[in-house]
Amino acid sequence: MNELQFLLNQLAFNEGDGGGDDKKPADPKQDETDSGKGDESNESAFKSFASEEEYNNTLKSERSKAKNEVLKELGVNKLEEAKQKISATDEVSKDLASYKSKVDNLEQDLALKDVGIKDEFKDDALTLAKARMSEGKNLTTALGEVVERMPNMASQKEGVKKMGADKGKGKDDDASTAQADKLKRKYPWLKL
């Protein structure tokens, strides 16, 4: 992108000055070997100008042709149009970077919530997890490893149950309460 801006700036700068010609003179050795052609080859290689004004007009014309060729390659008609497209592209790239940052933040928040990290430990857990991500792991996996090593960072969720942790609750829970009541009546000194 910067090369394109540089090229366009050079085109705009060179429009107004009467700088030197980029053409290289023909090789003098070639003139000696082409003595049969004589004046015809010299006329096409070198053009003499009657005045400085004619030279400047020819130079401007050649520069204008070169500028138009470059603009056509870029797909624009005018230099101002190219500058507008470049500025629009810069704005789009800034917006894209902003959206990428927002998406990354949302993904981090989602991973923190999935793993159950307490609010006061979010920054520390992210730092530790990002250090573990260099091993080719995703953020959720890395956060899970951090929680395994430091379980105090995770909060206990009421709705989330571990597999097999509360097996048998429900009907059996009522039965065990009834049985505990029977035992308390029969043996009042027991604390159940």
ChimeraX attribute file (.defattr): number of C-alpha atoms within 10 A of each C-alpha:
attribute: neighborCount
match mode: 1-to-1
recipient: residues
	/A:1	8
	/A:2	8
	/A:3	8
	/A:4	13
	/A:5	14
	/A:6	11
	/A:7	13
	/A:8	19
	/A:9	13
	/A:10	12
	/A:11	19
	/A:12	14
	/A:13	10
	/A:14	15
	/A:15	15
	/A:16	9
	/A:17	11
	/A:18	12
	/A:19	11
	/A:20	8
	/A:21	11
	/A:22	7
	/A:23	8
	/A:24	8
	/A:25	8
	/A:26	12
	/A:27	8
	/A:28	8
	/A:29	8
	/A:30	10
	/A:31	15
	/A:32	10
	/A:33	10
	/A:34	12
	/A:35	10
	/A:36	10
	/A:37	10
	/A:38	12
	/A:39	12
	/A:40	9
	/A:41	15
	/A:42	13
	/A:43	10
	/A:44	8
	/A:45	12
	/A:46	12
	/A:47	9
	/A:48	8
	/A:49	11
	/A:50	8
	/A:51	8
	/A:52	9
	/A:53	10
	/A:54	12
	/A:55	16
	/A:56	17
	/A:57	12
	/A:58	13
	/A:59	19
	/A:60	18
	/A:61	13
	/A:62	13
	/A:63	16
	/A:64	15
	/A:65	12
	/A:66	13
	/A:67	21
	/A:68	17
	/A:69	13
	/A:70	16
	/A:71	18
	/A:72	12
	/A:73	10
	/A:74	11
	/A:75	11
	/A:76	15
	/A:77	14
	/A:78	12
	/A:79	16
	/A:80	12
	/A:81	13
	/A:82	18
	/A:83	16
	/A:84	11
	/A:85	13
	/A:86	16
	/A:87	13
	/A:88	12
	/A:89	13
	/A:90	13
	/A:91	12
	/A:92	12
	/A:93	12
	/A:94	12
	/A:95	12
	/A:96	12
	/A:97	12
	/A:98	12
	/A:99	12
	/A:100	12
	/A:101	12
	/A:102	12
	/A:103	12
	/A:104	12
	/A:105	12
	/A:106	12
	/A:107	14
	/A:108	17
	/A:109	14
	/A:110	14
	/A:111	20
	/A:112	23
	/A:113	16
	/A:114	12
	/A:115	20
	/A:116	18
	/A:117	25
	/A:118	15
	/A:119	13
	/A:120	9
	/A:121	13
	/A:122	18
	/A:123	12
	/A:124	12
	/A:125	23
	/A:126	20
	/A:127	12
	/A:128	15
	/A:129	22
	/A:130	16
	/A:131	12
	/A:132	18
	/A:133	15
	/A:134	10
	/A:135	9
	/A:136	8
	/A:137	13
	/A:138	14
	/A:139	20
	/A:140	19
	/A:141	15
	/A:142	24
	/A:143	28
	/A:144	21
	/A:145	16
	/A:146	22
	/A:147	19
	/A:148	12
	/A:149	10
	/A:150	11
	/A:151	13
	/A:152	12
	/A:153	20
	/A:154	22
	/A:155	14
	/A:156	13
	/A:157	9
	/A:158	6
	/A:159	5
	/A:160	7
	/A:161	10
	/A:162	7
	/A:163	7
	/A:164	7
	/A:165	8
	/A:166	9
	/A:167	9
	/A:168	9
	/A:169	10
	/A:170	9
	/A:171	8
	/A:172	11
	/A:173	11
	/A:174	11
	/A:175	11
	/A:176	12
	/A:177	12
	/A:178	12
	/A:179	11
	/A:180	15
	/A:181	14
	/A:182	12
	/A:183	15
	/A:184	14
	/A:185	10
	/A:186	10
	/A:187	10
	/A:188	11
	/A:189	9
	/A:190	10
	/A:191	8
	/A:192	9
